[in-house]
Amino acid sequence: MSIILQAADQMELSPKSRAHLRANMNTHVAVQTLLDAGETQDGLKLLARLLPKRYAVAWICQCARDEPLKIEDKAGASLAESWLRDPSEDHRRAAFEFSNAGGYKTLGTWLAATAGWSGGSLAPASQETPVPPADHLTACAVVASINLLAALEPDRFAARRKAYISRAMTLLDVGSQPAAIKKGG
């Protein structure tokens, strides 16, 4: 199965959106096709999944940097930024713990989850048996974060989301393809 169709499955794109996709499409064309068809949410989902994880986290951090965030939201963004500067397990774990403690109820917790779900284990730090996150969870956190950022100005939600998406479209052109998108992972 092609990377595009695997990503569409993982991100649970609608049947209407899936009908626009072809296995032989390149990533940019696939996402742009959905956006042009008015399937913005599914285009965002596909975009977030097709970007390498570090690119996706960098994208959301860049978007958040331009916004006047609440203190807690700034803390979550800071944790994601820390992981970008040094993608160590300590930074990933700190972002994950922040998101988990906050119950994924705020923009800040979702911003931190973009890094927190990038790898490592979702099990408590004291547990020896690792529980790796599903491979598409970073993309899910990015989608939630983009939508929450856009919703900071509800009257301009659609325009803001479109502007955020346009920032990342160039990343599809320069970013490397994910090595593999695991079925169900």
Secondary structure as UniProt FT lines:
FT   HELIX           3..10
FT   TURN            11..12
FT   HELIX           15..18
FT   TURN            19..20
FT   TURN            23..24
FT   HELIX           27..36
FT   TURN            37..38
FT   HELIX           40..50
FT   HELIX           53..65
FT   HELIX           71..85
FT   HELIX           89..101
FT   TURN            102..104
FT   HELIX           107..116
FT   TURN            125..126
FT   TURN            135..136
FT   HELIX           137..150
FT   TURN            151..152
FT   HELIX           154..156
FT   HELIX           157..174
FT   TURN            183..184
//
